[in-house]
């Protein structure tokens, strides 16, 4: 209903007088259902009215004929509003402000219309090994995040094969694989190289199983030599955690959300994906329990809700979380209020670490996970208990923190560490 969004009857009459008036009214209701601001509706409706006039002058008489006039309308708006000396940024803004409402309207009202959405990138090597990704998902039980990592490395391999004009994957040789791995090593870190090699080996074993290649050559793919426990966890001091939390302005809706996210990361050592997937049903307020399911190790964990975490989540849910049909706890602060992604969680942590002036290699959500584990190690909690607490798949993932058990090492340095040794 236009009357809900526009105060003047003249505006209602003008919109409904347009030959695409019913479509515009449907679009306005669609925007309102997704909690778009009224200012957004005010900006977009005139664009759609102008598009209706433009298309009619070019001979359009039905909604199905509108898609063929979109590009010409965008070009006209760029000429009219861009000027001869407009910057690229201004032209891009004009293009977006024109194309987005028009294409949203058409997707809503014209069956089968897609528009100029960014095309989805197909999975790599589909023609040669179509069953590989279903195998990873259904037989290996890999998560969607792991599948994205596999796709990332295999796209690089696919581009390499295309560049050297290697036609058939079934003819791949150890020489080709070695050349690709050697080239990739110039730009990838050792840990990334290990992931690349693992991906290639898994692919080659699958190809041999399916008969795409006659011989299993997966063992010919050599990875980098990485010494166990060669690196150090990227944890920060607990005083730095306090500094980071102090930078969050909890007066705003964004601040309330981000504060709750940061507390979950550092209190329970959750991964970004686990925070993003956290649902309203996972919080049992009566029992004071927080359930984290579908963890990387394939298990689920139930935590007691601490006072600080409970107060932060409650403050967000009561005073900051917008109304949304999604069940995830954390949603975007701007319409259409979709669930927060893994990237949003990681960037949230990274942003506040930098705002607090905390220097750490590769800042992000895992910084707080490492800090949580290191805190538990420092207070003397057994490694097995810590691993269960944070959902480590391997005990070795936890033991590496023993190298920086600060309190124990301090006792040794002071000459009173015989009990520690």
C-alpha positions in Angstrom: 0.0 0.0 0.0 1.5 3.3 -1.1 -0.5 5.1 1.5 1.7 3.5 4.2 4.9 5.1 2.8 3.8 8.3 1.1 1.8 11.1 2.8 0.6 13.0 -0.2 -2.4 11.7 -2.2 -0.8 13.3 -5.3 2.1 11.0 -5.0 -0.2 7.9 -4.8 -2.0 9.1 -7.9 1.1 9.8 -9.9 2.7 6.4 -9.2 -0.6 4.6 -10.0 -1.0 6.6 -13.2 2.2 5.0 -14.5 1.6 2.1 -16.8 4.0 0.1 -14.5 2.3 1.5 -11.4 1.1 -1.9 -10.0 4.6 -3.3 -10.4 6.1 -0.3 -8.6 3.6 -0.6 -5.8 4.5 -4.3 -5.5 8.2 -3.4 -5.3 7.6 -0.8 -2.6 5.8 -3.4 -0.5 8.7 -5.8 -1.1 11.2 -3.2 0.1 9.1 -2.5 3.2 8.9 -6.2 4.1 12.7 -6.3 4.1 12.8 -3.3 6.5 14.4 -0.9 4.0 14.5 2.6 5.1 11.8 5.0 3.9 14.5 7.2 2.4 15.5 4.2 0.2 11.9 3.9 -1.1 11.8 7.7 -1.8 15.0 7.4 -3.8 14.1 4.4 -5.9 10.5 5.1 -6.8 11.3 8.1 -9.0 13.9 6.0 -10.8 11.3 3.4 -11.6 8.8 6.0 -12.8 11.4 7.4 -15.1 12.2 3.9 -16.4 8.6 3.3 -17.2 8.4 6.5 -19.2 11.6 5.7 -21.0 10.6 2.2 -21.9 7.1 3.3 -23.1 8.7 5.9 -25.4 10.8 3.2 -26.9 7.7 1.1 -27.7 7.4 -1.2 -24.6 3.8 -2.1 -23.8 4.1 -5.0 -21.4 6.3 -5.9 -18.4 7.9 -8.8 -20.3 9.4 -6.2 -22.8 11.1 -4.2 -20.1 14.4 -6.1 -19.8 15.5 -5.2 -23.3 15.5 -1.5 -22.3 17.5 -1.7 -19.1 21.0 -1.1 -20.5 19.8 1.9 -22.7 18.1 3.5 -19.7 21.3 3.1 -17.6 23.3 4.7 -20.4 20.9 7.6 -20.6 21.0 8.3 -16.9 24.8 8.3 -17.0 24.8 10.9 -19.8 22.2 13.0 -18.0 23.7 12.9 -14.5 27.3 12.1 -15.0 28.5 15.0 -17.1 31.6 15.0 -19.2 34.1 15.2 -16.4 32.5 12.9 -13.8 34.9 10.6 -11.9 34.7 6.9 -12.1 33.4 6.7 -8.6 30.5 9.0 -9.4 29.6 7.2 -12.6 29.6 3.9 -10.7 27.3 5.3 -8.1 24.9 6.6 -10.8 25.0 3.2 -12.5 24.2 1.3 -9.2 21.5 3.7 -8.2 19.8 3.2 -11.6 20.3 -0.5 -12.3 19.7 -1.9 -8.8 16.0 -0.8 -8.4 15.2 -1.5 -12.0 16.6 -5.0 -11.9 15.1 -5.8 -8.5 11.7 -4.7 -9.9 12.1 -6.9 -12.9 13.2 -9.9 -10.9 10.1 -9.5 -8.8 7.6 -9.1 -11.7 9.1 -10.7 -14.8 9.4 -14.5 -14.7 12.9 -15.8 -15.4 14.6 -12.4 -15.3 18.1 -12.5 -13.9 19.8 -9.2 -14.8 23.4 -8.2 -14.4 24.0 -10.0 -11.1 27.5 -11.1 -10.6 27.6 -14.6 -12.1 28.2 -17.5 -9.8 31.6 -19.0 -10.4 31.2 -22.7 -11.4 33.1 -25.4 -9.6 36.4 -26.2 -11.2 37.1 -29.3 -13.4 33.4 -30.2 -13.5 33.6 -31.5 -17.1 36.5 -33.9 -16.3 35.5 -35.1 -12.8 31.9 -34.1 -12.2 31.6 -36.3 -9.1 34.5 -34.9 -7.2 32.7 -32.3 -5.1 29.7 -34.5 -4.3 32.3 -37.1 -3.2 33.9 -34.5 -0.9 30.6 -33.5 0.5 28.7 -36.8 0.8 31.4 -39.4 1.3 34.1 -37.3 3.1 31.6 -35.2 4.9 33.4 -31.9 4.3 31.8 -28.6 5.3 30.9 -25.9 2.8 33.9 -23.9 4.1 36.2 -26.8 3.3 34.7 -27.2 -0.1 35.4 -23.6 -0.9 39.0 -24.1 0.0 39.2 -27.1 -2.4 37.5 -25.1 -5.1 40.0 -22.2 -4.6 43.1 -24.4 -5.1 41.6 -26.4 -8.0 40.6 -23.2 -9.9 44.3 -22.2 -9.7 45.2 -25.6 -11.1 42.5 -25.3 -13.8 43.8 -21.9 -14.9 47.3 -23.3 -15.0 46.3 -26.1 -17.3 44.5 -23.7 -19.6 47.5 -21.4 -19.7 49.9 -24.2 -20.7 47.2 -25.5 -23.1 46.9 -28.9 -21.4 43.7 -30.3 -22.9 42.8 -33.4 -21.0 43.0 -33.8 -17.2 43.2 -37.6 -17.7 46.6 -37.2 -19.4 48.1 -35.3 -16.4 51.7 -36.3 -15.6 53.9 -35.9 -12.5 56.0 -33.4 -14.6 52.9 -31.2 -15.0 52.0 -31.5 -11.4 55.5 -30.6 -10.2 55.6 -27.6 -12.4 52.3 -26.3 -11.1 53.4 -26.9 -7.4 56.7 -25.2 -8.0 55.1 -22.2 -9.6 52.5 -21.9 -6.8 55.3 -22.0 -4.2 56.5 -18.6 -5.3 53.4 -16.9 -4.0 51.9 -19.2 -1.3 53.0 -19.6 2.3 54.1 -23.1 3.5 50.8 -23.8 5.2 48.9 -22.8 2.1 51.2 -25.0 0.0 50.4 -27.9 2.3 46.6 -27.3 1.6 47.3 -27.1 -2.1 49.2 -30.4 -2.2 46.5 -32.1 0.0 43.9 -30.9 -2.5 45.8 -32.3 -5.5 46.5 -35.6 -3.9 42.8 -36.1 -2.9 41.8 -35.2 -6.5 44.3 -37.6 -8.0 43.2 -40.5 -5.8 39.6 -39.9 -6.7 40.5 -39.8 -10.4 42.2 -43.1 -10.1 39.3 -44.6 -8.2 36.9 -43.4 -11.0 39.2 -44.7 -13.8 40.0 -41.2 -15.1 43.7 -42.1 -14.8 45.2 -45.5 -14.9 47.8 -45.1 -12.2 47.6 -43.4 -8.8 50.2 -40.7 -9.0 49.1 -38.8 -5.9 52.3 -39.7 -4.1 54.4 -37.9 -6.8 53.0 -34.6 -5.5 55.5 -33.4 -2.9 54.6 -30.9 -0.3 56.7 -28.4 1.6 58.7 -29.6 4.6 57.0 -28.1 7.7 58.4 -28.9 11.1 56.0 -29.8 13.8 55.3 -26.9 16.2 57.6 -24.6 14.1 55.2 -21.7 14.6 53.7 -20.0 17.6 50.0 -19.4 18.3 48.8 -15.9 17.4 47.5 -15.1 20.8 47.5 -11.7 22.5 47.9 -10.7 26.2 44.7 -10.6 28.3 45.3 -6.9 28.9 45.1 -6.4 25.1 41.8 -8.2 25.1 40.5 -5.6 27.6 41.7 -2.8 25.4 40.0 -4.3 22.3 36.7 -4.7 24.2 37.0 -1.1 25.5 37.1 0.2 21.9 33.6 -1.0 21.2 30.9 1.7 21.4 28.0 -0.2 22.8 25.6 2.7 22.5 24.9 1.7 18.9 23.2 -1.4 17.6 26.4 -2.3 15.7 28.4 -1.9 18.9 26.1 -4.2 20.9 26.3 -6.9 18.2 30.0 -6.7 17.8 30.6 -6.7 21.6 28.7 -9.9 21.9 30.6 -11.5 19.0 34.0 -10.6 20.5 33.0 -12.0 23.9 31.9 -15.3 22.3 35.2 -15.5 20.4 37.4 -14.9 23.4 35.4 -16.6 26.1 34.8 -19.9 24.4 37.4 -19.9 21.7 34.7 -20.3 19.0 35.6 -20.3 15.3 34.1 -17.5 13.1 31.8 -20.1 11.4 30.5 -21.3 14.7 29.6 -17.8 15.8 27.9 -17.1 12.4 25.9 -20.3 12.6 24.8 -19.8 16.2 21.0 -19.8 16.3 18.4 -18.5 18.7 17.4 -22.1 19.5 21.0 -22.8 20.6 20.6 -20.6 23.7 18.9 -22.2 26.6 18.3 -19.2 29.0 16.5 -21.3 31.6 19.4 -23.7 32.0 22.0 -21.1 31.3 23.6 -23.2 28.5 24.9 -22.3 25.0 25.1 -25.2 22.5 27.6 -25.1 19.6 26.8 -27.8 17.0 28.4 -29.0 13.8 31.9 -28.3 14.9 35.0 -29.0 12.8 35.7 -32.2 14.8 32.1 -33.4 14.0 30.9 -33.0 17.5 28.8 -30.5 19.5 29.6 -28.7 22.7 27.5 -27.2 25.5 28.9 -24.3 27.5 27.6 -22.6 30.6 26.7 -19.0 29.7 28.9 -16.7 31.7 27.4 -13.5 33.2 29.3 -11.3 30.8 28.4 -13.2 27.7 24.8 -13.6 28.7 24.4 -9.9 29.4 26.0 -9.0 26.1 23.8 -11.3 24.1 20.7 -10.2 26.0 21.5 -6.6 25.4 21.9 -7.2 21.7 18.7 -9.3 21.3 16.6 -6.9 23.4 17.8 -3.6 22.2 19.7 -4.0 18.9 18.8 -7.0 16.8 16.4 -6.0 14.1 13.3 -8.0 13.4 14.2 -10.8 11.0 12.8 -14.2 9.9 16.2 -15.7 10.1 17.0 -17.8 13.2 20.7 -17.0 13.4 21.6 -14.8 16.4 23.7 -12.3 14.5 22.3 -10.5 11.5 23.3 -7.5 9.5 22.6 -4.0 10.9 21.2 -2.8 7.6 18.3 -4.1 5.5 17.5 -6.7 4.4 18.9 -8.1 7.7 20.5 -11.3 6.5 22.6 -13.6 8.8 26.2 -12.4 9.5 28.7 -14.4 7.4 32.0 -15.9 8.4 33.7 -13.0 6.7 31.7 -10.5 8.8 32.7 -12.2 12.0 36.4 -12.3 11.1 36.4 -8.7 9.8 34.7 -7.6 13.0 37.5 -9.0 15.1 40.1 -7.6 12.7 38.6 -4.1 12.8 38.6 -3.8 16.6 42.1 -5.3 17.0 43.4 -2.5 14.7 41.3 0.1 16.4 42.9 -0.8 19.8 46.3 -0.7 18.3 47.0 -4.4 19.0 49.7 -5.7 16.7 49.4 -9.4 15.8 50.2 -11.4 12.7 47.1 -12.0 10.5 44.6 -10.4 12.9 41.1 -11.9 12.9 38.7 -14.1 14.7 41.3 -16.8 15.3 43.4 -14.3 17.3 40.8 -14.5 20.0 40.5 -18.3 19.7 44.3 -18.6 20.2 44.1 -16.2 23.1 41.3 -18.2 24.8 43.4 -21.4 24.5 46.6 -19.7 25.7 44.7 -18.4 28.7 43.5 -21.9 29.7 47.1 -23.3 29.2 48.5 -20.5 31.5 46.1 -21.4 34.3 47.2 -25.0 34.2 44.2 -26.7 32.6 45.0 -30.1 31.1 45.5 -30.2 27.4 42.8 -32.8 26.8 40.3 -30.7 28.7 41.3 -27.6 26.7 41.0 -29.5 23.4 37.5 -30.7 24.2 36.6 -27.2 25.3 37.5 -25.5 22.0 36.7 -28.4 19.8 40.2 -29.4 18.6 40.2 -32.5 16.4 43.8 -33.4 17.3 45.6 -33.3 20.7 48.6 -31.9 18.8 46.5 -28.7 18.0 46.4 -28.0 21.7 49.9 -29.1 22.7 51.5 -26.4 20.6 50.4 -23.9 23.2 52.7 -25.4 25.7 55.6 -23.7 24.0 54.3 -20.4 25.3 53.1 -21.4 28.7 54.2 -18.0 30.0 53.8 -18.7 33.7 55.7 -22.0 33.7 58.5 -20.6 31.6 58.8 -17.6 34.0 59.3 -20.1 36.9 62.1 -21.7 34.9 63.7 -18.4 34.1 63.6 -17.4 37.8 65.4 -20.6 38.9 62.4 -22.1 40.6 61.2 -24.4 37.9 62.3 -27.8 39.0 58.7 -28.9 39.5 57.8 -27.6 36.1 60.6 -29.5 34.4 
